[in-house]
Amino acid sequence: MSPQLKLIALDADDLAVISTHVQDARVQPADIIWRQGEKRLVVGMSRLDWEQTLAGETEPRRLVSALRFDRVLACKSRNIDLAAPEAVLDLVGIEFHPQDGRNEEPGGSALLLFAQGGAIRLDVECLECELTDLGADELGTAVGIEGEG
């Protein structure tokens, strides 16, 4: 069994590593928690254990994970139906675009891109993202994270 990951991204290169680990993760709108007062977005997901898959295991395994962004100034979504909280969204990846296209700026926008054409854009003071595995996903679906919407 692969060890549980805990990755932190403070720049675009770090975020690219996290993006690789969350590729093909399943996310339900009910597990996307925007805490505006805390400047935080938390996304619960069921992600593929890519390390286990690349090691040659024949049965793909999913892990329950939490993706957290801090220092978020604004959160906007497109083509994500919040009225269908049990729908399943397939996360394609995450991109970071520096503010005004200048790499020396700490701020910018993080984009979570979904296969169904959905997207979440986070405008951030500076990039602070964390991916933490919480355990094996026995059901193969994302589990809820309690919190304020």
N, C-alpha and C positions, 0 to 999 in steps of 0.2 A: 504494500500500500504506500502510495506517495505521501510524503509529509504535507501537512496543510500549509498553504502559502499565506504569507502576509507581505504584500508588496506596497511600497510607497513611491509615488511619483511627484517630483518637484519641478520637472521640466518636460519638454516634448519627447525627448528620448526615453525617459522613464515611463511616460504615458504610453508610448508605443509598445513597451514590454507588457504593461497591463492589458492593453488592447488585444495583444496576441492571446493572452490567457482567457479573455472573456469572449473571444470569437465563438459564435454559435451558441451563446448562453441564451436561456429562455427567461424572459422577464414578463411578469404580469403587471398591468397598470396599478393594481392594488398594492404592489410592492415597491412603487416609486413614491418615496416620501420626501416632500419639499418642506423644509423647516426654515421658512423665510427669516424668522426672528433670530435664528442661530446661524444664518448664512450657510446652510448645509443641505445637501441633497444626498439621500441614501437610497440605493437601489438593491433590493433583494433579488437574487437570481439563482438559477440552477445552471451551473457551467460545466462544460466537458473538462475532465481531467486530462489535459493534453499531454502532460508528462507521462502518465500511465499509458495513454494511447500510443505515444511515440516509442515507448519501451517495448511494444510488441504485444501487449495484452489484447486478447481477442474480443473481450466484452468491454465496450465503452462504459465508462463510469462517470456519473455526474456528482458534483459537489454543490452543496448549498453555500453560497458566498454572499458577502455584502460588499458593495462598491460605494465608497463615500467620497464626496467632494466637499471641501471646506472653503471658506472665504468666497462664497458665491454671492454675487451682487444681484443677479437676475437669472430666472429659470423660465424658459419658454419651450413649448412643445408644438410639434406639427404632425398631423395625421396619427395621433394617438388618442383613442377613444376612451376617455376617463369614465364614461358611462358604462363601459364593459370591463369592469375590474378583473374578471377572470379570463379575459382574452390572453393569448400567448403571443408575445413579441419575440422575434429572433434578433438578438444583438449581432450586428455585423462587425462593429468595431468602434473605436473612439479616436477622434482627431483633436489636435490642439492647434489653434490659429492665434499667433501673437497679436496683441493690440496694434492696429495700424500696420500690420505686416512687418513690424520691426522686431527682430529677435532679442534685442537688449531689453525690451519692456517685459516686466514680470507678469502683467495682466494680459488678458485675451479671452478667447472663447474655446470651451471644450464642447465638442459635438459627439453625442451618442447617436449612432446611426443604426437603424433597424431595417431588416430585409423587406418589410411590408411598405417601405416608403416613409415610415415614421422617423422622427428625429427629436432629440432634446438638445437645446443649446443652453449652455451655462456661461454667463459672463462672470469672470473671476478676477479678483484683485491680483492674485498670483495663483499659480497652479499648486494645489495641495489635494492629492487623491490617494486613496488607500483601498486595496483589495484584500479582503480577509476571508479565508475559508472557514466555515463554521462546522463542517462535517459532511459525511456522505449523504447524498439525496436518495433515500430508499424508494421514494415514489416517482422520481424522475421529473418532478415538477417543482417550481419555485415555491418557497414557503413565505408566509407573511412576516413582516417586521412591524411590530406595533409602534405606533407613534402618532404624532399630530400630522394632519394633512396640510 
